[in-house]
Amino acid sequence: MIIDAHLHLGSHEYMTRSALEAGHENTPRHIERVFAEQKITAAIAMGGADFAISPDVARIFYCAALRGERLANDAAAELERAEKSLKDPRCVGLKLYPGYDYRYPADPGFLPFYELAGSCGKPVVFHTGDTAGESGRVKYAHPLGVDEVATEFRNTQFVLAHCGNPWIVDAVEVAAKNRNAALDLSGLAVGNFDADELYRRCEGYWKYLRMWIDYLSDDTKIMYGSDWPLVNIPAYLKLMRRVVPERAHEAFFAANARRIFHLPETE
């Protein structure tokens, strides 16, 4: 059983093009087939999902998106929207986009949302690290920015998406130092590739990542995520099985996501 703790489900052109580049089709039926073949029984869609996957294949949850533009236009309405979303059993957290919204995690406008998420017992996920396209500003998405809010909001669980890549050591430090911070390893490769060939070609990178996972010495703080539709699912699963220590596979591929996002047990 596998839980994909970070993917995107939507029908717009960019996602359809990305899926094709990754060797997939961006359709519910195709995703259902891939999930069934790979034994993915649950997934968390960042920002929501605008098409449905059969619950007989996988249970789809979501993290509600908090965007800086809406916050700037009407902060009270955005907080009300977030509160309503967090009451939905399918909503398992909030997702923030610091590198795209040009706001640091500790931006005062975000602080009430961390308090809200903590009171609801649901985590906050940050995009951390490199951004897609040249319009992003990576200084806002540096993983060290999460340390400030994790220190201040101890009752709120935070997740650093993409392990802060390329600032892996900084992301690991934030997770190691803060009991309320965890990492997902989504989106560390994109497109369609041969997992063994990519591992050989970038062996130094993957061994570096493995070194810091071992340094973290806490397998309860790492989660699998794909970043679908940006990556070929079977290839990425094979790659992650090689990078992540075998001792941690059960926790990494399912148990940690179930605990951190308070997902129900599979029926």
Beta strands, then each sheet from edge to edge (+ up, - down):
strand 1: 2-9
strand 2: 40-49
strand 3: 59-66
strand 4: 91-96
strand 5: 124-127
strand 6: 158-161
strand 7: 181-184
strand 8: 222-223
sheet 1: 1+ 2+ 3+ 4+ 5+ 6+ 7+ 8+
end
